[in-house]
Amino acid sequence: MSPVAEFDFVIVGAGSAGCLLANRLSANPDHRVLLIEAGGKDNWFWIKVPVGYLYTIANPRTDWCFTTEADPGLAGRSIHYARGRVIGGCSSINAMIHMRGQASDYDLWAQATGDERWRWGGPDSTGETLAIYKQLEDYFGGADDWHGVGGEIRVEPPRVRWKILDAWQAAAAQVGIAPIDEFNRGDNAGSAYFHVNQRRGRRWSMADAFLHPVAHRPNLTVYTDTQAVKLLMDDEVRADQRSGAWTTARHRATGVRLRKDGRIVDVHARREVILSAGAIGSPHLMQASGLGPAGLLAEHDVPVAVDLPGVGENLQDHLQLRTVYRVQGARTVNTLYRNWITRGGMGVQYAMLRSGPMTMPPSTLGAFAKSDPALASPDLEWHVQPLSLPKFGDPLHSFGAITPSVCNLRPSSRGHVRIASADPLTYPKISCNYLSTEADHDAAVKGLRMTREIMAAPALSRYRPEEMLPGPQVVSDDDLQQAARELGTTIFHPVGTCAMGAFDAQGVPRSAATVLDTDCRVYRVAGLRVVDASAMPNITSGNTNAPVMLIAERAARAILT
C-alpha cells in the first residue's frame, strides 16, 4: 500500500456535481481538494462534437456500460444503462438538453425534506431554486425574469432546425399542445425546440464550465483512471460535526481507499468525503463499504457499519416509448446520412460554421402535456428526433422517418441498486422495475394514444406519416401495454438512490427510506455527503443534469457556510 495522502475534501466522481464542488471548495486557497475520477480525460474529439454521443455512449472509453437486470416491465429484457466514466461524467456524453424541470417538482422536494428553500421561488415564496438556476446560468438571450448571465453553465438555442419537426410542432398545436418560446419557466406545458448546453456549436460539459477553468489552482488535485473501492471510517466524531443528519453519528468518514496505477492508495479527508459518483456509483460504493441495508450486506458477507435501509432503494427513471413513423418528402437525418455527398456536407458545415446536423442533440424538439386535464402540471414529455433506427447503436433506417418518444415524467414504479458481491469492482445489480404499477401502465397507454393523435393531425398530412412502431395493428389497451414493454427503454435519468428526507429535532429521519438530510449529509456518518442525482427524493420533469447542478450548488454553499 502506498503512503497516505491528506486533503481537506475528497470528492469521488468528476461528473457534473463533482466538477462544481471541486470549483467551489478549492476557491479558498486554504482548502486542499482532491477530485477522483474512475475514467480518463475528456480531450477526445467525439466528446466535444455534439453528435459524438453516438460514439461515446456504449463505449467503455467514456461509459461504464452497465446493464440492467432482466425486467418484467420490459418484456423480460435487459437494457444498456449508460453512465459517464470520464472527466465531466454524464455531461460529457449526455443529450446536452438544458431542462430545469417544473415548479411542482420542487414543491415535492420541499415536502419530502421539510425545507421550503427547495421551492421554485417568487415574490411570495422563500424558495431559492429559480434564483440559483439564474446565478449558475449564462443564457444566450440575456438576463430576464427567468434567466441569468455570467454564470458558468452556458445555455444556447439549437443551431439546426428541421421542417418535419416544425410540422410536428404545428400538428401538436392542432391537438392542443401550443408552441411556446422555451421551457424552464416553471410550467413547461407546450412545445419548443430544446435549449442546449453548448458554446458556439460545441458541447459545453460541466467540466468545461467548472473544472477546466480552475484546474491550475495549486490546492486542487485531480486523479484520473482511479477507482474508489472503499470508504474509510472511524468511531471518533468531532463535536463540530454533530448537526443535521450527523447529530446521532457514531462513525466519521475519514477518507477513501483507491485503486490507482495498479496499487491500493489510501487518501484521508480532514474535513469531508463527498460522493458524487452518480445514482449507481454512490450507493454501490456505500454498500461495498458497509453502509446500506443490513440484510443485503450480510447476504454478501460485508460487515455492517451502519444499517441504512434506503441506500440503493427508490431508483426512479424516465422510461421512453420510442415510436417510429416513416415520412415522405421530408429531409431527415436518415435521408442525409445515406448519401455520402450530403454526409460530407454535414461535416463541412460543422467545420466551417459550427452549425447543421452535427450540432444537434439526440432529441431536438420537445413537448409537455397532461395525460389528464385535472392534473396541476404536465406529466408527459415528448422528445422528437428527425431520424430513426431499430435501437441505439444500430444503423439508421434506410428510409426517411422521425421518432417521437413519449415518457411519463412522474413514474410511480421504483427500482433499486444492490451489490452483487463484496468485491467493489463487481458491477452492481440494477433493477428498474419499469411499468410495475397500474398508474404507469395507464400513462404509457395514454402517451402512445396521444402520439397517434399528433401524427394524424392535418399539419403532418403532406408527409404521409406511416406508423412503423408499434404499428397500426396495435389497438387495444392491453396491446398498447405490451407494446410499451417491448419498445420502452431508458432515457438515462436514474435518480433517488440515496434520497434526501426530513429529520426531527434529534436528527432522526422521519422515514426509514431517508438517507440524506437537505444538506446532503449521510445519516449517522459524520463527514460524509452524497451530492449527485442520488439525492433527489423525486425525479424531476425532464432531463436531470440541471437539477444535479442545483443540488451541487446548494451543497457547496452548505459546506462553506
Salt bridges, closest charged atoms under 4 A:
GLU6 OE1 - ARG270 NH1 3.03
ASP8 OD1 - ARG270 NE 3.25
ASP42 OD2 - LYS48 NZ 3.37
ASP42 OD2 - HIS212 NE2 2.80
ASP63 OD2 - HIS80 NE2 2.79
ASP107 OD1 - ARG119 NH1 2.90
ASP115 OD2 - ARG117 NH2 2.88
ASP115 OD2 - ARG554 NH2 2.68
GLU116 OE1 - ARG119 NE 2.52
GLU137 OE2 - HIS98 NE2 3.44
GLU137 OE1 - ARG100 NH2 3.23
GLU137 OE1 - HIS147 ND1 2.83
ASP138 OD2 - ARG154 NH1 3.36
ASP138 OD2 - ARG199 NH2 3.77
GLU152 OE2 - ARG24 NH1 2.93
GLU156 OE2 - ARG154 NE 2.99
GLU156 OE1 - ARG159 NH1 3.95
ASP166 OD1 - ARG161 NH2 3.12
GLU182 OE2 - HIS147 NE2 2.62
GLU182 OE2 - ARG185 NE 3.05
GLU182 OE1 - HIS195 ND1 3.94
ASP208 OD1 - LYS48 NZ 3.13
ASP234 OD2 - ARG252 NH2 3.64
ASP235 OD1 - HIS251 ND1 2.98
ASP240 OD1 - ARG238 NE 3.17
ASP261 OD2 - LYS260 NZ 3.86
ASP266 OD1 - ARG257 NE 2.76
GLU272 OE1 - ARG529 NE 2.63
GLU299 OE2 - HIS300 NE2 3.91
GLU313 OE2 - ARG418 NE 3.12
GLU381 OE2 - HIS383 NE2 3.42
ASP394 OD2 - LYS391 NZ 3.28
GLU467 OE2 - ARG452 NH2 2.90
ASP477 OD1 - ARG449 NH2 2.72
ASP517 OD2 - ARG521 NE 2.71
ASP519 OD1 - ARG117 NH2 3.97
ASP519 OD2 - ARG521 NH2 3.39
GLU553 OE1 - ARG24 NE 2.87
GLU553 OE2 - ARG557 NE 2.90
